[in-house]
Amino acid sequence: MEDKIGMALAANRISICYFNLNNYQKSLEYILINIKLSDNDNLYSGVYNIGIIYRSLDQFEQSLNNF
């Protein structure tokens, strides 16, 4: 049996690790995996994190679209 929520949470945590290493592109890759695997109850944190990543990349218009 596949644990999609567990995999989504793992992808989120990996994204946060890359974010903390200032590797924003890799962080974005993993947060997109998180969103793909998340259910509606857990989707918000992934979308919010995309906004934070884009803000860190100085892509403010993209960032605003995710808040």
N, C-alpha and C positions, 0 to 999 in steps of 0.2 A: 504494500500500500504506500502511496506517495503522500508525504506530509507537505502540502503546498504552503501552508501558513508557516511551518517551521523553516522551509527553504526561503520564503519571503523575508522572514526575520533575520535569517543568516545573511542574505544578500544586503539587507539594510545595515547590519553591523559591519560587514566588509566595506560597504560604501563609507560608513563613518570613519573607519580606520584609514582608508585612502584620503578622505577629506582632511583628517588630522595630519596626514603626511604632506598636505598641500598638492596632492595629485588629484586635481578636480575632475579631469577627464575620466580617469579610472573610477572615481567616485560616482560620476554620472552614469557610467556603464552599469554599475551594480545597483544603483537606485532605480534604473529603468527595469532591471530584472525584478527588483522588489515589487515594483508597480504591476508588472505583468503577472506575478504570482499572487498578489494580494487580493483579498476579498474586499467588499465594500466597506466593512468595518475598519479595515486597516489601511485603506488606500490613502487617507489624508496625510499621514506622516511622510509617505514617499513623495507626494506632490509638494508638500511643504519643504522637504529636503532639497528637491530640485530647485526651488526658489532660492534657497540658501547657497547652493552650489553656483547658480548663475550669478548671484550677487557677488560671490567671491571671484568670479571671472570677469567682473565689471560689465556684465551683460544685463543691465538694469531693466531693460524692456522685457526680456525673456523672464527675468526674475519676477517682475510684477505679474506676469501672466500665470504664475504658479502660486500666488498668495491669495 
